[in-house]
Amino acid sequence: MKNRLLGIHMIVQNEEHHLPRCLDSLKHISTECFITDTGSSDRTPEIARTYGATVLHACWQDDFAHARNISLPLASTEWVLCLDADEYVTQGLEELLNFLPKVHKSISRLRITIENRYGEGVEESVIFQPVRLFRAHQGYRYKGRIHEQLVRSGPSELVQEEAGDMDKSETFTGEEHMLIETEPLAPLCLVHDGYLASTISKKHKPRRNLKLIERELADEPAQPFHLYNLGVTYCQLGQIEQAIEVFRESLHLTELLAPYRPTLVRDYAKTLVGSEHYDEAHAILALERQRYPSYADLHLLYGETLEQQGLEERAYQSYARATDCWERTNRVGQSDGGSMLDASYVTEAGSNSYRAYTAMARLAQKRGFLNESAHLYGLALNSMFTYAPAWAGLADVLQQSGETDENIAETLLSRSSGIGELDQGDLIRGKMPHSYAMTNEDHLLQVIYVLTGCGAYEQALKMLDTDARTARIHVVDRIHWMLCANRVSEALQLAEEHWSMGCVNEVNLLAEHRMDWALACWTNGLPLSEAFLATTLPQEKNVWKVMDRLLNQLTKEPRSMKLASHEQKLMQWGPHSEMVAEKVVRQAIKTGQLTLAEQLHELRAMMMCDHWGTAITLRREFASLLYRQGYTMVAANILIQCMTESELDAEGLFWLGETLYAKGHNDQALSLFEQALEREPDMWQARAGVAVCYMRLAMEAIQQELVRSPSSGVLAAQYTALEQRLRTTEGIPWRTLFHAKERRNQLASGTNFPMHDREG
């Protein structure tokens, strides 16, 4: 017998892939279910009926509200729950059935918690709490072609109650911080994944939405809610400047108490930050975060804006305010009766916890406070154990602190203790619910991948060799890590064993894996095997054969230009061949096989010797690849050689200047940064380099004067002012950022350097 407490109402069209999952999450309760089908051409109606749903058929009229309203008069239950097919219940259904009979009769609407996933990662989601539950036959209906709003018919007028799923209720609005009471929060949690990046990239939904929003704006020109939704749709279509323009107009027209206003501010600011409009983002967030002091996302975005402007201390404070938001909401949300008012915003998961802690840790690490940084990364992991940036950051700061790779591994493994299940409060704070706690095997595998991410390949391989639980690590990863650890014989043996036996079809072997196999052969001084050549794509087979022969002959007759001439008669070295060769050089550098990378680079130069200037260009490119992987001194030597033979491009000049600046040679670095600007006036990194060099030189001059005139207050004041400006300019992310993996490579002084793991 179906319960008369709760009924499910849905509208669908061609949802045969999503609908079973949604209805499966509800089937253990017997409840009334109305599904309005707006013209499916697949098996959606048949699937709905197999679950006992009543299927209503309606013509699609480009109006979501019209479709939703069809089933509402048919409800025989006390409460109506509106769902979409790409949503499903994750927890709280049984609790909801116990909760509803206790709701006071004066309350006719309830909020639920929805995790809206926008990416495949656990943390890639937005948490919001719209009204989806309301009492049947109380005058409620939907209004609006798209982003339909729940409204209620009164005796004499229509009173708008809710901005549908776009409602973003706040605890404070206006400068007076007036409290706004919101609907109670029911204990039901859903996941929605209909707007994953993979879905959005197809542009079907955004184009449909654009059409409907434009019709709404034709009926109500300059209506701010429609303008806001137009901006969201422009973002989904990749039209960022148009989005910024309509967000700006919508914010100008939107009333302070509009329920969607906080999220309009958030989305507008997020778009500005993402498109590097930092000045405008700063102006908006400086004001709006005061209006909504418990909105963590605004503090997080403000911190990011300040950080990009070089104001690191203020950025750190803003990130810290984001972590305070949950506690502040708790304090404000308690009424005299002891009930919790819903004071939540639409918020990105972890904005008030692990994202903010990770941002604080990153700044602390940059400023040299390594112990504080490690502690903050730990707080982030306490909030979200699977948050990859916090894992990578913790390993990075431990390596920077001088810890051995063995100690790093032990520290990371110790983080796996004390993982528990999460409750609804965890979800609101930005933690993920339901079955995200990992098994011990998952912990171990995550630690291994984090170790390889920070360049501790030897330590990771030791763990692989001694623990049977690592069998899930794919053989291609093992081969790559062996190459990076310079265990080339083992890499070759494993590659030949794995691929010679079962992977002869080229579709099963990715280009990166094929390159690792080739590198394993060559680093062992062996030609490519027949098994390898059998896996190559037909259009690439000749390229691999030529590179193989040339490398073999280069070892016998170094730098012989006759070799390339002979090979060019055998094949046409075109763009595709060059692309393959370039990727192989890049992979050799990535795995630390620099001697082989240099030989492959010479090979490319030989094959392209007919192109004027190619040798210099390729050497600059080779230096660029080395520099980005952290081989700064090797790259600098090559760039200096290029500079003596020909003009260096702006990028090369900048990198040389950056290398000299890191060694304290400010005057020489200044000259190189200025030369880079002469070649590329819009190179802002070089402009920042010029500024910091001038400030440091000026501070050196003032220091010399202070030695002669130590009592000069004017000089001391000038020095202090310059010091503050230098701190701000240095805070701007103008320098090349190197992490643990690249820092290990900075000690390399020559191309014979093998990338061994540090032992301590």
GUKOLLUM-338305 format. One line per 4 residues: their letters; for each residue x, y, z of C-alpha. Coordinates in steps of 0.001 Angstrom, whole numbers. Last residue first. Layout:
<pts>
a	X Y Z ~ ...
</pts>
This chain:
<pts>
gerd	68150 12437 2437 ~ 68334 9661 -125 ~ 67219 11854 -2989 ~ 65815 9882 -5889
hmpf	67934 9462 -9005 ~ 67292 11609 -12076 ~ 70371 10769 -14116 ~ 72694 13713 -14824
ntgs	74642 13195 -18035 ~ 73153 16410 -19380 ~ 75105 18557 -16991 ~ 74798 20541 -13771
alqn	71672 18992 -12292 ~ 70870 20456 -8881 ~ 67671 22006 -10228 ~ 66276 18541 -10975
rrek	65091 17807 -7441 ~ 63337 21197 -7391 ~ 61358 20142 -10483 ~ 59742 17156 -8751
ahfl	59209 19088 -5537 ~ 57447 22037 -7148 ~ 58752 24850 -9336 ~ 56752 27976 -10119
trwp	58265 30247 -12747 ~ 58233 33787 -11379 ~ 55477 36345 -11981 ~ 52943 35191 -9390
iget	52484 38654 -7788 ~ 53765 38356 -4233 ~ 57164 39702 -5242 ~ 55429 42908 -6236
trlr	53669 43192 -2880 ~ 56780 42397 -833 ~ 58800 44817 -2968 ~ 56275 47558 -2294
qela	56567 46958 1453 ~ 60373 46953 1341 ~ 60343 50121 -727 ~ 58270 51892 1925
tyqa	60558 50642 4698 ~ 63667 51797 2819 ~ 62152 55220 2183 ~ 61315 55555 5874
alvg	64876 54619 6840 ~ 66275 57132 4379 ~ 64064 59895 5776 ~ 64909 58993 9363
ssps	68619 59489 8778 ~ 70313 58396 12012 ~ 72467 55704 10377 ~ 74114 58147 7963
rvle	77176 56375 6477 ~ 75779 52863 6924 ~ 72373 54253 6019 ~ 73781 55354 2663
qqia	74860 51797 1843 ~ 71434 50500 2868 ~ 69785 53093 626 ~ 71821 51870 -2378
emal	70907 48236 -1678 ~ 67244 49235 -1355 ~ 67401 50970 -4734 ~ 68939 47883 -6327
rmyc	66208 45719 -4788 ~ 63498 48070 -6006 ~ 64928 48215 -9517 ~ 65178 44413 -9632
vavg	61625 43996 -8353 ~ 60249 46318 -11038 ~ 62201 44776 -13912 ~ 61007 41307 -12911
araq	57409 42548 -12828 ~ 57845 43853 -16371 ~ 59371 40500 -17387 ~ 56317 38681 -16054
wmdp	54034 41199 -17794 ~ 55325 40304 -21270 ~ 53329 42881 -23233 ~ 56436 44691 -24552
erel	57837 41510 -26193 ~ 61254 42062 -27791 ~ 62106 45197 -25825 ~ 60501 43620 -22747
aqef	62902 40651 -22934 ~ 65823 43078 -23191 ~ 64575 44805 -20035 ~ 64375 41464 -18195
lsla	67926 40655 -19312 ~ 69342 43963 -18064 ~ 67519 43656 -14752 ~ 68905 40150 -14216
qdnh	72433 41508 -14605 ~ 71784 44259 -12050 ~ 69979 41921 -9609 ~ 72610 39182 -9430
gkay	71097 37571 -6289 ~ 71310 33939 -7426 ~ 67530 33724 -7978 ~ 67794 36926 -10033
lteg	70399 35294 -12281 ~ 68084 32362 -13032 ~ 65122 34695 -13585 ~ 67138 36792 -15998
lwfl	68128 33696 -17977 ~ 64495 32622 -17998 ~ 63351 36051 -19152 ~ 65911 36171 -21937
gead	64765 32767 -23182 ~ 61124 33855 -23178 ~ 61885 37118 -24956 ~ 63771 35425 -27814
lese	67543 35151 -27873 ~ 69512 36772 -30651 ~ 72213 34659 -32235 ~ 75488 32879 -31584
tmcq	76408 34250 -28155 ~ 72785 34168 -26986 ~ 72362 30557 -28092 ~ 75343 29583 -25930
ilin	73854 31502 -23003 ~ 70543 29701 -23563 ~ 72273 26298 -23526 ~ 74047 27080 -20261
aavm	70802 28397 -18765 ~ 68943 25189 -19685 ~ 71470 23023 -17879 ~ 71306 25376 -14896
tygq	67491 25393 -14832 ~ 66823 21664 -15134 ~ 63470 22206 -13406 ~ 61181 20455 -15894
ryll	60141 23822 -17349 ~ 63802 24708 -17873 ~ 64617 21539 -19776 ~ 61726 21986 -22198
safe	62687 25612 -22800 ~ 66335 24673 -23342 ~ 65253 22227 -26045 ~ 63119 24934 -27645
rrlt	66055 27326 -27630 ~ 68208 24589 -29181 ~ 65542 23903 -31787 ~ 65422 27548 -32799
iatg	69202 27796 -33024 ~ 69410 24679 -35212 ~ 66423 25687 -37350 ~ 67849 29012 -38432
whdc	67469 28235 -42111 ~ 65557 24970 -42688 ~ 67595 22415 -44628 ~ 69020 20971 -41401
mmma	65631 19618 -40313 ~ 66639 15961 -40075 ~ 69930 16881 -38460 ~ 68293 19156 -35867
rleh	65814 16439 -34957 ~ 68673 13956 -34440 ~ 70525 16444 -32286 ~ 67446 16681 -30049
lqea	67255 12900 -29890 ~ 70861 12803 -28737 ~ 70192 15464 -26114 ~ 67130 13578 -24852
ltlq	69207 10382 -24625 ~ 71724 12117 -22412 ~ 68876 13736 -20472 ~ 66986 10597 -19471
gtki	65128 12328 -16623 ~ 61719 10804 -17406 ~ 60260 14175 -18420 ~ 63347 14957 -20489
aqrv	62939 11731 -22478 ~ 59214 12412 -22833 ~ 59825 15859 -24331 ~ 62382 14448 -26778
vkea	59868 11746 -27796 ~ 57160 14351 -28263 ~ 59397 16410 -30544 ~ 60246 13365 -32661
vmes	56568 12498 -33152 ~ 55705 16088 -34122 ~ 58646 16250 -36540 ~ 57466 13098 -38285
hpgw	53959 14557 -38598 ~ 55273 17860 -39923 ~ 57314 16192 -42688 ~ 60533 14242 -42898
qmlk	59978 12513 -46266 ~ 61693 9142 -46207 ~ 64628 7183 -47547 ~ 66500 10101 -49134
qehs	66154 12016 -45881 ~ 67912 9118 -44159 ~ 71065 9577 -46170 ~ 71156 13321 -45584
alkm	70581 12765 -41877 ~ 73513 10405 -41636 ~ 75762 12644 -43690 ~ 75399 15332 -40998
srpe	77548 13236 -38702 ~ 77285 14723 -35186 ~ 78628 11609 -33459 ~ 79799 8631 -35551
ktlq	79390 5425 -33542 ~ 76835 6584 -30978 ~ 75143 8628 -33681 ~ 74815 5483 -35813
nllr	72521 3715 -33354 ~ 70539 6888 -32734 ~ 70115 7346 -36474 ~ 68890 3797 -37043
dmvk	66268 4008 -34280 ~ 65130 7490 -35294 ~ 64664 6229 -38880 ~ 62734 3135 -37800
wvnk	60488 5162 -35481 ~ 59664 7616 -38265 ~ 58961 4792 -40732 ~ 56443 3191 -38360
eqpl	54574 6438 -37721 ~ 51915 6364 -40474 ~ 51266 2663 -39827 ~ 50741 3208 -36075
ttal	53301 1421 -33961 ~ 52485 -1790 -32099 ~ 54386 -4158 -34408 ~ 57434 -1877 -34179
faes	57616 -2603 -30448 ~ 57396 -6380 -30897 ~ 60115 -6165 -33550 ~ 62357 -4601 -30922
lplg	63719 -1071 -31027 ~ 67498 -1062 -30950 ~ 69386 -1601 -27696 ~ 71694 686 -25719
ntwc	69714 211 -22501 ~ 68596 3837 -22669 ~ 67409 3119 -26218 ~ 65125 212 -25353
alaw	63585 1871 -22282 ~ 63097 5058 -24290 ~ 61159 3110 -26928 ~ 58899 1553 -24278
dmrh	58339 4926 -22642 ~ 57408 6359 -26053 ~ 54821 3627 -26609 ~ 53322 4393 -23199
eall	52980 8075 -24054 ~ 51426 7263 -27457 ~ 48758 5026 -25928 ~ 48871 1287 -26562
nven	45612 -628 -26914 ~ 44700 889 -30288 ~ 48073 -266 -31618 ~ 47169 -3935 -31333
vcgm	50208 -5908 -30221 ~ 49404 -5611 -26525 ~ 49341 -9160 -25215 ~ 52718 -10852 -25177
swhe	55233 -8301 -26418 ~ 53543 -5573 -24394 ~ 53857 -6954 -20897 ~ 57100 -8902 -20947
ealq	58881 -6405 -23205 ~ 57799 -3477 -21075 ~ 58713 -5218 -17812 ~ 62200 -6096 -19062
laes	62739 -2604 -20438 ~ 61727 -903 -17188 ~ 63865 -3312 -15150 ~ 66899 -2447 -17253
vrna	66115 1278 -17041 ~ 65990 1635 -13286 ~ 66797 5328 -13737 ~ 64133 6335 -11173
clmw	62211 8138 -13942 ~ 62469 5052 -16153 ~ 61222 2849 -13329 ~ 58346 5261 -12715
hird	57258 5024 -16360 ~ 57388 1225 -16348 ~ 55397 1042 -13109 ~ 52780 3420 -14477
vvhi	52372 1292 -17605 ~ 52038 -1822 -15405 ~ 48912 -481 -13764 ~ 48881 -186 -9989
ratr	46097 -2543 -8853 ~ 48683 -5071 -7608 ~ 49723 -2635 -4879 ~ 48212 -4715 -2081
adtd	51123 -7176 -2351 ~ 53442 -4769 -547 ~ 57240 -4970 -764 ~ 58105 -4219 -4400
lmkl	55451 -1540 -4835 ~ 56590 202 -1660 ~ 60149 197 -2945 ~ 58884 1549 -6262
aqey	57267 4502 -4499 ~ 60496 5238 -2639 ~ 62468 5159 -5876 ~ 59995 7425 -7631
agcg	60000 10235 -5080 ~ 59380 12880 -7753 ~ 56603 14803 -6004 ~ 53873 13215 -8120
tlvy	55542 9830 -7682 ~ 55042 10151 -3937 ~ 51434 11277 -4356 ~ 50746 8235 -6541
ivql	52177 5922 -3902 ~ 50223 7627 -1120 ~ 46990 7202 -3067 ~ 47709 3518 -3611
lhde	48291 2958 97 ~ 45128 4756 1139 ~ 43072 2857 -1450 ~ 44390 -419 -46
ntma	43457 675 3457 ~ 39919 1298 2255 ~ 38686 4770 1436 ~ 35907 6853 2951
yshp	33860 8227 45 ~ 30957 5881 673 ~ 28182 8384 1298 ~ 28793 12068 1900
mkgr	31332 14613 603 ~ 32561 17382 2866 ~ 31654 20991 2090 ~ 30487 22169 5493
ildg	26910 21408 4457 ~ 27966 17865 3637 ~ 29669 17389 6977 ~ 26505 18545 8717
qdle	24639 15828 6858 ~ 26889 13145 8332 ~ 30219 11758 7224 ~ 31602 8298 7905
gigs	34989 8047 9505 ~ 38681 8256 8603 ~ 40852 8083 11713 ~ 44068 6805 10157
srsl	45146 7486 6570 ~ 47275 10501 7482 ~ 49959 8181 8880 ~ 50652 6935 5372
ltea	51584 10442 4251 ~ 53997 10899 7136 ~ 55630 7519 6519 ~ 56037 8265 2808
ined	57613 11648 3527 ~ 59950 10005 6014 ~ 61102 7507 3377 ~ 61500 10317 844
tegs	63819 12079 3230 ~ 62598 15316 4766 ~ 64454 18470 3723 ~ 61688 20994 4406
qqlv	61117 21353 642 ~ 60310 17632 494 ~ 57807 18033 3330 ~ 56336 21081 1596
dalg	55793 19145 -1627 ~ 54335 16059 29 ~ 51830 18253 1890 ~ 50988 20220 -1259
awap	50354 17081 -3321 ~ 48028 15676 -658 ~ 46267 19043 -287 ~ 45853 19388 -4065
aytf	44398 15811 -4239 ~ 41514 16257 -1800 ~ 40706 12621 -880 ~ 40747 13048 2900
msnl	38469 16063 2870 ~ 38235 18026 6135 ~ 41133 16325 7916 ~ 43020 16600 4641
algy	42640 20381 4681 ~ 43755 20514 8309 ~ 46875 18540 7353 ~ 47639 20984 4549
lhas	47398 23682 7203 ~ 49879 21919 9496 ~ 52339 21399 6624 ~ 52127 25108 5775
enlf	52689 26153 9378 ~ 55803 24000 9493 ~ 57006 25405 6161 ~ 56670 29101 6895
grkq	58847 30092 3916 ~ 56579 32758 2425 ~ 55623 30461 -462 ~ 54846 27674 1983
alra	52548 29934 4009 ~ 50813 30993 804 ~ 50219 27382 -286 ~ 49027 26433 3186
maty	46476 29256 3202 ~ 45151 28115 -193 ~ 44976 24521 1059 ~ 43092 25617 4184
arys	40589 27531 2032 ~ 39940 24605 -291 ~ 39736 22167 2630 ~ 37290 24090 4788
nsga	34864 26922 4085 ~ 35073 26600 307 ~ 35146 22815 605 ~ 32321 22068 -1812
etvy	31456 25136 -3847 ~ 28655 27072 -2222 ~ 25049 27969 -2878 ~ 24436 29664 406
sadl	23412 28365 3810 ~ 21604 30144 6627 ~ 18937 27547 7269 ~ 17732 28447 10738
msgg	18623 25858 13361 ~ 16044 25358 16086 ~ 16870 26085 19750 ~ 13660 27976 20468
dsqg	15612 31174 21030 ~ 17039 30894 17558 ~ 20407 29399 16673 ~ 21557 30318 13164
vrnt	23891 33153 14132 ~ 26314 30923 16043 ~ 26167 28085 13524 ~ 26680 30421 10587
rewc	29752 31895 12282 ~ 31179 28401 12891 ~ 30693 27486 9241 ~ 32107 30781 8010
dtar	35369 30725 9958 ~ 37266 28813 7257 ~ 36388 31531 4735 ~ 37761 34152 7105
aysq	41128 32350 7003 ~ 41156 32597 3195 ~ 40574 36329 3543 ~ 43402 36662 6064
yare	45787 34809 3744 ~ 44821 37102 885 ~ 45510 40138 3078 ~ 49013 38831 3767
elgq	49543 37915 118 ~ 48659 41212 -1508 ~ 50460 40413 -4781 ~ 47515 41234 -7033
qelt	47005 37548 -7841 ~ 46878 36855 -4117 ~ 44314 39602 -3567 ~ 42030 38100 -6223
egyl	42425 34587 -4819 ~ 41616 35877 -1339 ~ 38557 37661 -2646 ~ 37424 34450 -4323
lhld	37809 32504 -1075 ~ 36079 35221 943 ~ 33206 35227 -1548 ~ 32943 31432 -1505
aysp	32758 31384 2303 ~ 29477 33322 2492 ~ 29176 34061 6225 ~ 29977 37770 5861
yrqr	27336 38368 3177 ~ 27090 42147 2962 ~ 30739 42524 3949 ~ 31719 40006 1272
elal	29827 42221 -1160 ~ 31908 45355 -711 ~ 35508 44146 -1143 ~ 34143 41499 -3514
iaha	32924 43972 -6124 ~ 36000 46217 -6229 ~ 38418 43285 -6155 ~ 36624 41481 -8980
edyh	36835 44637 -11093 ~ 40562 44958 -10450 ~ 41183 41234 -10968 ~ 39683 40857 -14422
esgv	41821 37733 -14913 ~ 39181 35766 -16879 ~ 38714 33242 -14078 ~ 38666 36035 -11501
ltka	35920 37894 -13363 ~ 33882 34718 -13867 ~ 34157 33850 -10179 ~ 33119 37387 -9254
ydrv	29967 37227 -11403 ~ 29158 33705 -10165 ~ 29540 34713 -6511 ~ 27662 38009 -6840
ltpr	24817 36248 -8657 ~ 24942 33645 -5910 ~ 24390 36278 -3250 ~ 21574 37869 -5320
ypal	19424 34759 -5798 ~ 17100 35526 -2878 ~ 16507 39161 -3929 ~ 16887 41235 -762
letl	19418 43670 -2216 ~ 17342 44288 -5340 ~ 18853 43257 -8664 ~ 19262 45908 -11375
hlse	22995 46649 -11047 ~ 23733 42987 -10376 ~ 21906 42005 -13563 ~ 23795 44544 -15656
rfve	27181 43331 -14438 ~ 26180 39687 -14878 ~ 25066 40608 -18422 ~ 28466 42074 -19329
iaqe	30496 39377 -17580 ~ 28619 36653 -19450 ~ 29203 38377 -22794 ~ 32926 38459 -21981
iqgl	32886 34771 -21059 ~ 31181 33260 -24096 ~ 32263 29681 -23299 ~ 28789 28241 -23860
qcyt	28427 27329 -20181 ~ 29529 30841 -19241 ~ 26925 32320 -21625 ~ 24314 30146 -19911
vgln	25256 31500 -16486 ~ 25077 35054 -17833 ~ 21617 34409 -19301 ~ 20534 33084 -15902
ylhf	21557 36388 -14341 ~ 19792 38348 -17063 ~ 16632 36317 -16407 ~ 16801 37205 -12712
pqap	17510 40866 -13553 ~ 14483 41437 -15859 ~ 16057 43706 -18490 ~ 13230 43074 -20959
edal	10301 40990 -19648 ~ 8528 39249 -22547 ~ 11569 39324 -24860 ~ 13698 38487 -21817
erei	11693 35302 -21271 ~ 12094 34362 -24928 ~ 15855 34942 -24668 ~ 15892 32709 -21599
lkln	14176 29906 -23521 ~ 16584 29988 -26459 ~ 19619 30226 -24210 ~ 18434 27248 -22178
rrpk	18232 25044 -25258 ~ 21693 26189 -26305 ~ 23026 25519 -22787 ~ 21437 22047 -22709
hkks	22855 20887 -26040 ~ 26343 22448 -25665 ~ 28208 19114 -25977 ~ 30816 20504 -23599
itsa	28113 20861 -20925 ~ 27687 17092 -20771 ~ 31392 16314 -20348 ~ 31686 19192 -17873
lygd	28991 17586 -15736 ~ 25689 19443 -15789 ~ 23270 16538 -15365 ~ 25169 15257 -12342
hvlc	22732 15940 -9493 ~ 23240 14231 -6129 ~ 20519 14302 -3517 ~ 20378 14663 271
lpal	17211 14560 2412 ~ 17189 15605 6086 ~ 14741 18528 5605 ~ 16014 22072 6068
pete	13558 24567 7489 ~ 12514 27511 5279 ~ 14386 30792 5700 ~ 14368 33621 8223
ilmh	16191 36745 7075 ~ 18240 38492 9746 ~ 19059 42145 9073 ~ 22749 42858 8701
eegt	22236 46657 8522 ~ 24412 46892 5384 ~ 21984 44770 3456 ~ 21445 41048 3617
ftes	22453 38583 6310 ~ 21721 34879 6754 ~ 21359 34235 3058 ~ 19094 32270 786
kdmd	20377 31272 -2654 ~ 17318 30292 -4612 ~ 18298 29222 -8146 ~ 16659 25851 -7736
gaee	13304 27580 -7793 ~ 13411 31301 -7053 ~ 10920 30906 -4263 ~ 7885 32474 -2730
qvle	6476 34827 -5334 ~ 3060 35998 -4135 ~ 247 35969 -6661 ~ -2583 38249 -5595
spgs	-6046 38425 -4119 ~ -6648 35332 -2050 ~ -3061 34112 -2419 ~ -1634 31989 -5209
rvlq	1793 30601 -4320 ~ 4916 30650 -6436 ~ 7696 28151 -7093 ~ 10056 29523 -9717
ehir	11018 27877 -12985 ~ 14620 28106 -14052 ~ 13129 28075 -17556 ~ 9727 28936 -19009
gkyr	8687 30613 -15778 ~ 6103 29959 -13038 ~ 5567 26884 -10897 ~ 2605 26101 -8678
ygqh	1679 26238 -5013 ~ -1878 26962 -3887 ~ -1852 24708 -823 ~ -3077 21619 -2656
arfl	102 19636 -1902 ~ 2513 20713 816 ~ 5990 21585 -390 ~ 9330 19851 -862
rvpq	11866 21014 -3457 ~ 12929 24280 -1840 ~ 16584 24731 -2723 ~ 19644 23861 -617
fivs	22935 24198 -2464 ~ 26271 22382 -2584 ~ 28519 22770 -5621 ~ 30701 19911 -6792
eevg	34185 19001 -7907 ~ 35481 17605 -4609 ~ 35051 13941 -5516 ~ 36562 14516 -8937
egyr	34498 13744 -12034 ~ 33429 17314 -12627 ~ 30432 19657 -12315 ~ 28595 17790 -9584
neit	25561 19449 -7988 ~ 25261 18175 -4425 ~ 21697 18885 -3360 ~ 20469 19465 191
irlr	16722 19755 828 ~ 14551 22733 1678 ~ 11051 22611 3054 ~ 7810 24422 2295
sisk	4411 24474 4015 ~ 5301 25358 7592 ~ 2303 26493 9670 ~ 1312 22844 10089
hvkp	4425 22182 12148 ~ 6659 19481 10700 ~ 6572 16316 12853 ~ 4835 14176 10227
lfnl	7599 15109 7742 ~ 10617 14021 9814 ~ 10028 10259 10004 ~ 9575 10000 6251
leel	12586 12295 5814 ~ 14773 10089 8016 ~ 13996 7151 5740 ~ 15026 9194 2728
gqtv	18099 10776 4328 ~ 20879 9608 2039 ~ 22060 9441 -1550 ~ 18856 10189 -3458
yeda	19194 10568 -7210 ~ 19202 13384 -9735 ~ 19517 13161 -13525 ~ 15818 12310 -13804
dlcl	14747 15546 -12123 ~ 12910 15694 -8797 ~ 9937 17492 -7249 ~ 8848 16219 -3823
vwet	5160 16803 -3023 ~ 3748 16495 519 ~ 322 15502 1824 ~ -231 12869 -834
salp	-3096 12521 -3326 ~ -1365 14605 -6005 ~ -3327 14989 -9240 ~ -3417 18820 -9131
lsin	424 18872 -9197 ~ 871 16632 -12262 ~ 530 19231 -15025 ~ 2327 22038 -13130
raha	5804 20731 -13940 ~ 5216 20819 -17707 ~ 3879 24390 -17654 ~ 6799 25492 -15451
fddq	9347 23989 -17841 ~ 8026 25905 -20852 ~ 9285 25278 -24373 ~ 5843 23819 -25179
wcah	6695 20116 -24967 ~ 3531 18144 -25659 ~ 2296 16191 -22665 ~ 2020 12526 -21693
lvta	1398 11491 -18086 ~ 3055 8352 -16757 ~ 1895 6979 -13393 ~ 4936 5327 -11849
gytr	4979 1663 -10835 ~ 8708 1161 -11403 ~ 8056 -756 -14618 ~ 5909 2192 -15701
aiep	8852 4589 -15631 ~ 10958 2251 -17757 ~ 8216 2057 -20386 ~ 7891 5856 -20480
trds	11702 6364 -20872 ~ 12198 3768 -23610 ~ 13370 6250 -26274 ~ 11577 8886 -28378
sgtd	10462 10895 -25357 ~ 7853 13589 -25901 ~ 7206 15632 -22766 ~ 6830 12743 -20316
tifc	5213 13744 -17017 ~ 6153 11273 -14294 ~ 3841 10985 -11284 ~ 4998 8813 -8377
etsi	3025 7815 -5284 ~ 5178 6126 -2662 ~ 6223 2724 -1431 ~ 9712 3174 -61
hkls	12539 887 -1166 ~ 12087 2171 -4723 ~ 13467 5669 -4198 ~ 17169 5356 -5148
dlcr	16163 2875 -7841 ~ 13923 5575 -9316 ~ 16845 7933 -9915 ~ 19187 5234 -11207
plhh	16491 3890 -13521 ~ 15799 7415 -14906 ~ 19325 8342 -15973 ~ 19962 6251 -19099
eenq	16343 6128 -20299 ~ 16040 9898 -19915 ~ 14625 10835 -23311 ~ 12277 13516 -21951
vimh	11275 13795 -18323 ~ 9172 15801 -15845 ~ 9018 14548 -12264 ~ 6679 14399 -9261
igll	7316 12117 -6265 ~ 4675 11820 -3525 ~ 5074 11860 248 ~ 2652 11245 3131
rnkm	-53 9132 1592 ~ 1996 5952 1671 ~ 1419 3362 -1009 ~ 0 0 0
</pts>
